[in-house]
Amino acid sequence: MAVFIDTSAIFAFLDADDARHAAAAEIWSSLGRRAEILLTHNYVLLEAAALIQGRLGQDALRDFLEAIAPLLTIIWIDESVHGAAAAALLTAGRHDLSLVDCASFEVMRRAGIRTFFAFDPHFEEMGFETVKA
């Protein structure tokens, strides 16, 4: 089974002070034991790298880029996905939804991915299923 990985899961795993760190570590471990295919897209990588560098520093960024990112299968956002995500974002008209979120939903729909690892409630709102530890 393929599981989509979101920025919120990556950040919670790397930040030992995050309230969801223990849950994130347990889920990461579970995914590894089950040898799940872990998917994300390049917008998540960019968003996660910026967040990690800004809040956790260079060492955490190195851990992400050298130890976590290589475990992920990356889907590269093309013009079609970007356009669909931008249109969805503008149609939604919500300040709490991001272009990265909308790109994630579009990638998941196109790839037939139903399960996600995130601490972002928007995925469930869009009808996707959260991964179980």
Stockholm file with secondary structure:
# STOCKHOLM 1.0

chainA/1-133         MAVFIDTSAIFAFLDADDARHAAAAEIWSSLGRRAEILLTHNYVLLEAAALIQGRLGQDALRDFLEAIAPLLTIIWIDESVHGAAAAALLTAGRHDLSLVDCASFEVMRRAGIRTFFAFDPHFEEMGFETVKA
#=GR chainA/1-133 SS CEEEECHHHHHHHHCTTSTTHHHHHHHHHHHHHTTCEEEEEHHHHHHHHHHHHHHHCHHHHHHIIIIIGGGSEEECCCHHHHHHHHHHHHHHTCTTCCHHHHHHHHHHHHHTCCEEECSCTHHHHTTCEECCC
#=GC SS_cons         CEEEECHHHHHHHHCTTSTTHHHHHHHHHHHHHTTCEEEEEHHHHHHHHHHHHHHHCHHHHHHIIIIIGGGSEEECCCHHHHHHHHHHHHHHTCTTCCHHHHHHHHHHHHHTCCEEECSCTHHHHTTCEECCC
//
